[in-house]
Amino acid sequence: MAPRILPVTTSTEMPKSTTVAIIGGGIVGLSAALTLAERGVPVVVLEKGTLAAEQSSRNLGWVRKTSRAAADIPLALAADEMWAQMPQRVGGDVGYRQNGIMFVAGSDAEMATYEGWHNGVQGLSLDSRMLSQAEIDTLVPGGSGRWKGGVYTPSDGKAEPTMASSMIASAAMAKGAVILENCAVRCLSQSGGRVSGVVTEKGEIACDQVILAGGLWSRRFLGNMGIALPTLPLICYAFRTAPMEGPGEIAVGGPDFSFRRCHTGGYVITHRAALGAPLVLDHALIGMKYLPMLKHTSGMLRYIFGKPFLDDLRLPRRWGAHSRSPFERQRVMDPPENPRINAQALANIAKSWPAFRDLKIEEAWAGTMDITPDSNPVLDRVDSLPGLTLATGMSGHGFGTGPAAGQLAADLATQATPLVDLSPYRLDRF
């Protein structure tokens, strides 16, 4: 079951040409479109299914710097500023609140990890600080008091995944962007060794630049052109409670749970130590690149055999401009929820904050993330194909940094000065 998102009325007529075509109608692609429209650049967004139907609406809604790699923090800081400006940009509330995010440690090893991160980001203009148990109890009251300590960033925040992308899309269209749903891009047209257009299931659109913001589908799209992008799927399970009294507005990540208050008055809860790992052919093709990551995450993975592998095999890896693409065969990746993992998350959180013992679950869902070997996105031009910019591989961080990642992609596509240093996001780092 997918979360219910704010509906958007999109375009019905496909233009014959544009300056920038964006493949993918998630928060990154839509943020790029809004940026371009604000700059007066003609732009068309092409979404194979419906806007934000995949991970852009299925994530936890955190906007955080805490526990990010130091090299990724400038992008997160830029995103903070953009989220704060978003209500004015889009003309409405996207649920952004700068209420802070806290991570709590249940062991000395976890505490050492947070201390190491905190020490490693000194000088990066963060307001993060280490916490004692007493400070945790003060900031997030009603807990059981079993923590070794924690780390807290007051300037971290949250926004509403079921609202934000829709509001960004509406604002982009109001400023001139064209957005088409149920219009999959099959391949790119080329002329003189560079991009000259996109071939969709409904016809071709000539363009000067393409931004690929296709999320977990980007690897397959690029593979059809002989361009390697290493990403593997992981599934995050989540649920939303009915309105309830709880421990406040600060979002909390524990060893085996996380929660944050949402705009309905309930809480969105996930299991931080249990992620679905659907085994697909790509595990055999590129799995060795993930061995360093596996050393730190193996205990979190819940392997899924059988159906995901067969479903993946049924989707073609090679197709032509006149062939039905995999993106038309499967419009939305919609993994099933996992009641068992959700029940574990609920039991874990209730041990730590007893207010969660008696609650009603109103929605439950799952979302598939596209994970790179270093958990950083790819935000880069493709040197082998001028005119193509990548904004993908967001690795579960795409919602929080989405506005900044989208602007960076727009900068790259229009030869503007990049918002931040590109070094951490280069494609050739793999």
QUIUR-V249435 format. One record per residue. N is the residue number from 1. RES is the residue in one small letter. OMEGA is omega as a letter, one per 30 degrees, with the letter a starting at -180 (999 if undefined). Layout:
n: [N:N]
res: [RES:RES]
omega: [OMEGA:OMEGA]
This chain:
n: [1:2:3:4:5:6:7:8:9:10:11:12:13:14:15:16:17:18:19:20:21:22:23:24:25:26:27:28:29:30:31:32:33:34:35:36:37:38:39:40:41:42:43:44:45:46:47:48:49:50:51:52:53:54:55:56:57:58:59:60:61:62:63:64:65:66:67:68:69:70:71:72:73:74:75:76:77:78:79:80:81:82:83:84:85:86:87:88:89:90:91:92:93:94:95:96:97:98:99:100:101:102:103:104:105:106:107:108:109:110:111:112:113:114:115:116:117:118:119:120:121:122:123:124:125:126:127:128:129:130:131:132:133:134:135:136:137:138:139:140:141:142:143:144:145:146:147:148:149:150:151:152:153:154:155:156:157:158:159:160:161:162:163:164:165:166:167:168:169:170:171:172:173:174:175:176:177:178:179:180:181:182:183:184:185:186:187:188:189:190:191:192:193:194:195:196:197:198:199:200:201:202:203:204:205:206:207:208:209:210:211:212:213:214:215:216:217:218:219:220:221:222:223:224:225:226:227:228:229:230:231:232:233:234:235:236:237:238:239:240:241:242:243:244:245:246:247:248:249:250:251:252:253:254:255:256:257:258:259:260:261:262:263:264:265:266:267:268:269:270:271:272:273:274:275:276:277:278:279:280:281:282:283:284:285:286:287:288:289:290:291:292:293:294:295:296:297:298:299:300:301:302:303:304:305:306:307:308:309:310:311:312:313:314:315:316:317:318:319:320:321:322:323:324:325:326:327:328:329:330:331:332:333:334:335:336:337:338:339:340:341:342:343:344:345:346:347:348:349:350:351:352:353:354:355:356:357:358:359:360:361:362:363:364:365:366:367:368:369:370:371:372:373:374:375:376:377:378:379:380:381:382:383:384:385:386:387:388:389:390:391:392:393:394:395:396:397:398:399:400:401:402:403:404:405:406:407:408:409:410:411:412:413:414:415:416:417:418:419:420:421:422:423:424:425:426:427:428:429:430]
res: [m:a:p:r:i:l:p:v:t:t:s:t:e:m:p:k:s:t:t:v:a:i:i:g:g:g:i:v:g:l:s:a:a:l:t:l:a:e:r:g:v:p:v:v:v:l:e:k:g:t:l:a:a:e:q:s:s:r:n:l:g:w:v:r:k:t:s:r:a:a:a:d:i:p:l:a:l:a:a:d:e:m:w:a:q:m:p:q:r:v:g:g:d:v:g:y:r:q:n:g:i:m:f:v:a:g:s:d:a:e:m:a:t:y:e:g:w:h:n:g:v:q:g:l:s:l:d:s:r:m:l:s:q:a:e:i:d:t:l:v:p:g:g:s:g:r:w:k:g:g:v:y:t:p:s:d:g:k:a:e:p:t:m:a:s:s:m:i:a:s:a:a:m:a:k:g:a:v:i:l:e:n:c:a:v:r:c:l:s:q:s:g:g:r:v:s:g:v:v:t:e:k:g:e:i:a:c:d:q:v:i:l:a:g:g:l:w:s:r:r:f:l:g:n:m:g:i:a:l:p:t:l:p:l:i:c:y:a:f:r:t:a:p:m:e:g:p:g:e:i:a:v:g:g:p:d:f:s:f:r:r:c:h:t:g:g:y:v:i:t:h:r:a:a:l:g:a:p:l:v:l:d:h:a:l:i:g:m:k:y:l:p:m:l:k:h:t:s:g:m:l:r:y:i:f:g:k:p:f:l:d:d:l:r:l:p:r:r:w:g:a:h:s:r:s:p:f:e:r:q:r:v:m:d:p:p:e:n:p:r:i:n:a:q:a:l:a:n:i:a:k:s:w:p:a:f:r:d:l:k:i:e:e:a:w:a:g:t:m:d:i:t:p:d:s:n:p:v:l:d:r:v:d:s:l:p:g:l:t:l:a:t:g:m:s:g:h:g:f:g:t:g:p:a:a:g:q:l:a:a:d:l:a:t:q:a:t:p:l:v:d:l:s:p:y:r:l:d:r:f]
omega: [l:l:a:a:l:a:l:l:a:a:l:a:a:l:l:a:l:l:a:l:a:l:l:a:l:a:a:l:l:l:l:l:l:l:a:l:l:l:l:a:l:a:l:l:a:a:a:l:l:a:l:a:a:a:a:l:a:a:a:l:a:l:a:l:a:l:l:l:a:a:a:a:l:l:l:l:l:l:l:a:a:l:l:a:a:l:l:a:a:l:l:a:l:l:a:l:a:a:l:l:a:l:a:a:l:a:l:l:l:l:l:l:l:l:l:l:a:l:a:a:l:a:a:l:l:l:a:l:l:a:l:l:a:l:l:a:l:a:a:a:l:a:a:l:a:a:l:a:a:l:a:l:a:a:l:a:a:l:a:a:a:a:a:a:l:l:l:l:a:l:l:l:l:a:l:l:l:a:a:l:a:a:a:l:a:a:l:l:l:l:a:l:l:l:l:l:l:l:a:l:a:l:a:l:l:l:l:a:l:l:l:l:a:l:a:l:a:a:a:l:a:l:l:l:l:l:a:l:a:l:l:a:l:a:l:a:a:l:a:a:l:l:a:l:a:a:l:a:l:l:a:l:l:a:a:l:l:l:l:l:l:a:a:a:l:l:l:a:l:l:a:a:l:l:l:l:l:a:a:a:a:l:l:a:a:a:a:l:a:a:l:l:a:l:a:a:a:a:a:a:l:a:a:a:l:a:l:l:a:l:l:l:a:a:a:l:l:l:a:a:a:l:l:a:l:a:l:l:l:a:a:l:a:a:a:l:a:a:a:l:l:l:l:l:l:l:a:a:a:l:a:l:a:l:a:a:a:a:l:l:a:l:l:a:l:l:a:l:l:a:l:a:l:l:l:a:l:l:a:l:l:a:a:l:l:a:l:l:l:l:a:a:a:l:l:a:a:a:a:a:a:a:l:l:l:l:l:l:l:l:a:a:a:l:l:l:a:a:l:l:a:a:a:a:a:l:a:l:l:999]
